[in-house]
Structure formats: structure tokens, C-alpha cells
């Protein structure tokens, strides 16, 4: 009789560092689903918004990241800017875990609402947003934040998902 063993990939979450910027840029550049920004943008983000963003690592390899910030005009609102995972990282539901960790940190820092803009076709992130809303017993409101005609070329409408108000998690 042969017994199958499962090896769990151990991952950690941490804030990004400036030296991570190139890896984040590469992950987005290699994705067809995400809007790319310049490498300089990611360096600035890792410097100025590290405290509100996360990377997931396996050993020292970055396998996922999430960038977010508190909106200056609504300081109780945490906006998730971008999330990406490397293919074949071996961690089930890594994107969900990363988003939930970022949401938990944001709530600890005073967030009452979480926002993200996505394409209506991005079923994976929409599922994550609904899961986070359920976890926090919160409503999800949607509206087109930026219509596609604001952008050059063929770009989708940016649909705003606003989750909240967030109820405290019970242990």
C-alpha cells in the first residue's frame, strides 16, 4: 500500500521593500489581466505605501503582492489598488488569504470600508470581494467609477466595489 503525502508550502506575509519593486513590476508585466505601470511607479509604491501593502513570500521568493492605501479624502476607506500572484506557487487560495490579511490590517488601522475597482469580467477578484464582505458582515455596493471612454485604447469600465461598513470580527 502506498501512502500519499502532502507537503504544505510555507508562506509569510510582509510589507514590501523598495528592492522588491522590480519583482512586482515583472509579475504585472507577465500578466494579461492587470494594467501595468512603470518600474519607477512600483519603486515609489514600495517606498511610500509599504505600510498599507503586502507581499507573500515562500522562503525569499515573492509569490504574490497586494498594493493598497487609505484614501486621503476618506481616511476610513482602504482602497486595494492591485493584487497579483505568480502562477504555480502551490498555495491554495493565496489571493484570498492575501486580500483577507490586508483587509484585517486595514481594519486594525481604522478602516470601515474597503474599495477596489475591477473589470466586470474579473470573476476571481469579485468572488474574493464578496467573501471578504461576508466575513465582515458587510454590504457590497457597485457603481462605474471610471467609464472606459476615459482611457485610451480598449479598456474596460472600472467598476467600484465598496464593502462596508465593516463589522468587527468576532474571535
C-alpha positions in Angstrom: 0.0 0.0 0.0 1.3 3.4 -1.0 0.5 6.4 1.2 0.4 9.8 -0.5 1.9 12.7 1.5 1.0 16.3 1.0 3.7 19.0 1.5 2.3 22.4 2.6 4.1 25.3 1.1 5.0 27.7 3.9 4.4 31.3 3.1 4.8 34.6 5.0 3.3 38.0 4.6 5.4 41.1 5.0 5.4 44.7 3.8 7.2 45.4 0.5 10.6 46.9 0.3 12.0 49.2 -2.4 14.2 46.3 -3.6 11.0 44.3 -4.3 9.8 46.8 -6.9 11.3 45.1 -9.9 9.7 41.7 -8.9 6.3 43.3 -8.5 6.6 45.0 -11.9 7.7 41.7 -13.5 4.7 39.9 -12.1 2.3 42.5 -13.5 4.2 42.7 -16.8 3.8 39.0 -17.3 0.1 39.1 -16.5 -2.5 39.7 -19.3 -5.2 40.6 -16.7 -3.5 43.5 -15.0 -2.8 47.1 -16.0 1.0 47.6 -16.0 2.7 50.7 -14.5 6.3 51.7 -14.9 9.1 50.1 -12.8 9.6 53.6 -11.2 5.9 53.5 -10.1 6.5 50.2 -8.2 9.7 51.6 -6.6 7.7 54.7 -5.4 4.9 52.5 -4.2 7.2 50.2 -2.2 8.7 53.3 -0.6 5.6 55.5 0.1 2.8 52.9 0.6 4.6 49.9 2.0 2.8 50.2 5.4 -0.5 49.6 3.6 0.6 46.9 1.2 1.8 43.3 1.4 3.9 40.7 -0.3 3.6 37.0 0.2 6.9 35.1 0.2 8.0 31.5 0.1 11.5 31.3 1.5 12.8 34.6 0.0 10.8 34.4 -3.2 7.9 36.8 -3.7 4.9 34.8 -4.9 2.2 37.4 -4.6 1.6 41.1 -3.7 -1.2 43.5 -2.9 -1.0 47.2 -3.0 -3.4 49.4 -1.2 -3.8 52.8 0.6 -6.1 54.8 2.7 -8.0 57.4 0.7 -6.9 60.9 1.7 -10.4 62.3 1.3 -12.0 59.3 3.2 -9.4 58.2 5.8 -11.7 55.3 6.9 -11.6 53.8 3.4 -8.9 51.4 2.3 -8.6 51.1 -1.4 -6.9 48.0 -2.9 -5.0 49.1 -5.9 -3.6 45.9 -7.4 -3.1 42.2 -6.5 -1.1 39.7 -8.4 0.1 36.1 -7.8 2.7 34.1 -9.6 1.4 31.0 -11.3 2.2 27.6 -9.8 3.0 28.9 -6.3 1.5 25.9 -4.7 -0.5 27.8 -2.0 -4.3 27.1 -2.2 -6.4 30.3 -2.1 -3.3 32.6 -1.8 -5.1 35.5 -3.4 -7.9 35.2 -0.9 -5.6 34.9 2.1 -3.5 37.9 1.0 -6.6 40.1 0.5 -8.0 39.0 3.9 -4.7 39.7 5.6 -4.6 43.2 4.0 -8.3 43.8 5.0 -7.6 42.7 8.6 -4.6 45.1 8.8 -6.7 47.9 7.3 -9.5 47.4 9.9 -6.9 47.3 12.7 -5.8 50.7 11.3 -9.3 52.2 11.3 -10.9 51.2 8.0 -14.7 51.0 8.0 -14.8 50.5 4.2 -12.8 48.6 1.6 -12.8 49.5 -2.0 -11.4 48.1 -5.2 -12.0 48.7 -8.9 -12.3 45.8 -11.2 -13.5 44.7 -14.6 -16.9 43.2 -14.6 -15.3 40.2 -16.3 -12.8 39.5 -13.4 -14.8 36.8 -11.6 -11.9 35.7 -9.4 -11.5 39.1 -7.6 -15.3 39.7 -7.5 -15.5 36.4 -5.6 -12.8 37.5 -3.2 -14.5 40.8 -2.6 -17.8 39.0 -1.8 -16.0 36.6 0.5 -14.4 39.5 2.4 -17.8 41.3 2.6 -19.4 38.1 4.1 -16.5 37.7 6.5 -17.1 41.2 7.9 -20.9 41.0 7.7 -20.8 44.0 5.3 -22.7 45.0 2.2 -21.2 45.3 -1.3 -22.2 48.3 -3.4 -21.1 48.7 -7.0 -21.0 51.5 -9.5 -19.0 52.5 -12.5 -16.2 54.7 -11.1 -14.4 55.4 -14.4 -16.1 54.6 -17.7 -14.0 53.0 -20.4 -14.0 56.1 -22.6 -11.8 57.9 -20.1 -8.9 55.6 -21.1 -7.0 55.3 -24.4 -7.4 52.2 -26.5 -9.6 49.3 -25.5 -10.1 49.5 -21.8 -13.0 48.2 -19.6 -15.1 50.2 -17.3 -13.6 50.4 -13.9 -16.3 49.2 -11.6 -16.0 50.3 -8.0 -16.8 47.7 -5.3 -17.3 49.3 -2.0 -17.6 46.9 1.0 -18.9 48.2 4.3 -19.5 49.3 6.8 -17.3 46.6 8.2 -18.4 44.8 11.4 -15.6 43.8 13.8 -14.6 40.2 13.5 -15.6 38.0 16.5 -13.0 35.5 17.7 
